[in-house]
Amino acid sequence: MANSKGRISTAHAHVTDGIKMAIRRGITSIEHAMMMADECIEIMVKHGVYLVPTIIAATKIIGMGSAGGLAKEKVEKAMMCVARHGENL
């Protein structure tokens, strides 16, 4: 569906369910994918779907940290995302 008109399409998705849904609908690339499971990588390869990772945002959140006025929970979530994203890449 997504590329039924012969156009490139992209989806902004972070987690496994959203990524799989976008791939099933014919998306060309996935943006972000911070929390995807390994199965997504296999499905992306099978369907020729590109990954455009987003690393800088979470890295900046960690760098600013609580000293920058960010909530501890946000910093912890960013750390979790960077760790998981690193495994995927």
N, C-alpha and C positions, 0 to 999 in steps of 0.2 A: 504494500500500500504506500509506504512512505516515499519510495522512489519509483512509483508506477508511471510517472510522467517523464522518466529518464533524468531526473534531477538528483543532485547530491542532497542528502538530508542528514541532519544531526539531532541528537537528543542529549539533553542535559540530565544525567542520571547518576546517582551515587551508589545505590544498593542493587543487589542481585535481581530482585523481582522486576524493578523498573528497567534494568538493562536487558533482561531476557524478553520482556514485553516489547521493547523497542526493536530488538533484533527480529523477533517474530513478525513484526510489522514492516520489515524491510529497510530499516535505517542504515545509512552509510557509515556513520561514525558515532561514537559515544564520547561525550565530554564529561570530564571529572572522574567518575567510577571509583571514588575513594574507598568504598566499602564492598566491592564486588567479590564474590566467591570465585574459587578456581574454575568452577564449571563455566562461568561466563567467558573466561579466556578461551576455553576449548570451543565454545559456541561461536565466539567472535572469529576465531581462526577458520572454523568450518564455513562461515558465511561471508568471510572477507570483510569484516567490519573493523574499521580503524578505531584506535583509542587515542584520545587527546587528553592526556592527564593534566590535572591541576595540582600543582605542588606548592606554588608560592603562597597562596592564601593561608593555608594551614601553617606553613612555616613562619609566616609573619605573625600569626596569632600566637604561636609558641614564643617567638622572639620578643614580642611585646609583653606577654604574660600578665600576671596580676599587677606588676609594677606599672604597666601601661593602662591600668584601670579595667582590665578584662576579668570577668568572673572566673573563678577557679575551674568551674565545670566546663566552661568554653575552652580553656587551655587544655584540660584533660581530654576533651573530645578531639581537639585538634591533634594532640599527641597520638591518640588512638588512630585517627585517620591517616596520619603520616606513616605510622608503623605499618598499617594494613596496606596502604598504597605502595609502600616500598616493597612489600612481599610480592605484590602483583606485578610490579615492573621488573 
